[in-house]
Amino acid sequence: MDSLNKLKIIYKALDDKQAIDIKMIDISKISYIADYFIIASASNVNQMQAFIDNIETELMKEKVHLPKIEGKRDSSWILMDFGDIVVNLFLDEERGFYDIEKLWRDGEYVEL
């Protein structure tokens, strides 16, 4: 599956679980680590776990390999690494502290 189709599935999985302020950034022209970054927030750790579960469920339907995950169940920041897409999930109050969007401001925002 190509990166853009995978990106769409991940976005929908997050949106279905009411992720807060989903941002997608195309970093393919400025970095070799991935094609896209997705950044989203959750209001609590249970909602963040629901995001992870839904992303995995939807991608398994498409036979996409599950990601490497950094962070623990009760972490305020979870990273899911699909190789071509990196998903950053934050608790809402932590997202501003790390300000990932600012770090990748040279990337292009993607709208679906």
Residue pairs with C-beta under 8 A, 6 or more apart in sequence:
1 62
1 64
3 35
3 36
3 84
3 85
6 59
6 62
6 64
6 82
6 84
6 85
7 24
7 36
7 38
7 85
7 110
7 112
8 112
9 55
9 58
9 59
9 62
9 64
10 38
10 55
10 58
10 59
10 85
10 87
11 22
11 24
11 38
11 112
12 58
13 51
13 54
13 55
13 57
13 58
13 59
14 22
14 38
14 40
14 51
14 54
14 55
15 22
16 54
17 47
17 50
17 51
17 54
18 47
19 40
19 41
19 42
19 51
19 89
20 40
20 41
20 42
20 43
20 92
21 39
21 40
21 41
21 95
22 38
22 39
22 40
23 37
23 38
23 39
23 40
23 101
23 109
24 36
24 37
24 38
24 39
24 109
24 110
24 111
24 112
25 36
25 37
25 38
25 39
25 101
25 104
25 107
25 108
25 109
25 110
26 35
26 36
26 107
26 108
26 109
26 110
27 33
27 34
27 35
27 36
27 37
27 104
27 107
28 34
28 35
28 36
29 107
29 108
30 104
30 106
30 107
31 107
33 86
34 81
34 82
34 83
34 84
34 85
34 86
35 84
35 85
36 84
36 85
36 86
36 110
37 85
37 86
37 87
37 88
37 100
37 104
37 107
38 85
38 86
38 87
38 88
39 88
39 90
39 95
39 100
39 101
40 51
40 87
40 88
40 89
40 90
41 89
41 90
41 91
41 92
41 95
42 48
42 51
42 89
42 90
42 91
42 92
43 91
43 92
44 91
45 73
45 74
45 75
45 76
45 91
48 78
48 89
48 91
49 73
51 89
52 69
52 78
52 80
52 89
55 80
55 87
56 66
56 67
59 66
60 66
64 82
65 82
67 80
67 81
67 82
67 87
68 80
68 81
69 78
69 79
69 80
69 81
70 78
70 79
70 81
71 77
71 78
71 79
76 90
76 91
76 93
76 94
77 88
77 89
77 90
77 91
77 94
77 98
78 88
78 89
79 86
79 87
79 88
79 89
80 86
80 87
80 89
81 87
88 100
90 98
